[in-house]
Amino acid sequence: MSDTGRQSFTDKAGSAMKPDSQKTTTEQIGDKVKGTMDSAASTLQPQSDKSAGQKAGDNVSGNTNESDESLLNKAKNAVGLGEK
């Protein structure tokens, strides 16, 4: 379960499973805004205040605010669903 004020893990997974080529412009913009807001919330929330589940979710989604590509994006790119 995600922490309060953070994007739910099910929303992230649902968005990641649908290829960008099948999303409407509105969906793509919404995903971008939600991702940016969640990344900002991740940055503002100290690691010590995050639940174990949120820490794990941030690591999987790449929301650790490091320059490494997320595991989720690596998987999407591997199967051809990533950004081009």
C-alpha positions, 0 to 999 in steps of 0.5 A: 500500500502506498503512503498518503499523498502518493500515487497508488501502486495499482495506478502505476502498474495499470499505466505501465501495462498499457503501451503509450501508442494505445493511450490518448493524449489526455492519458499520456498527459495525465500519466506525466503529471501524476508521475511528476507529482509522485516524484516530487512527493517522493523527494519531499518525504524523507526516507525515514518517514516512508513505509517499507512498502513505499520504499520498495515501491519507489525502488521498483518504479525508479522513484528514488530520484537517482539517475538509474533507469527504473526496473519498471522502465527496463522491463517495458523497454525489454518488451517494446512498450517503452518510450521511443 
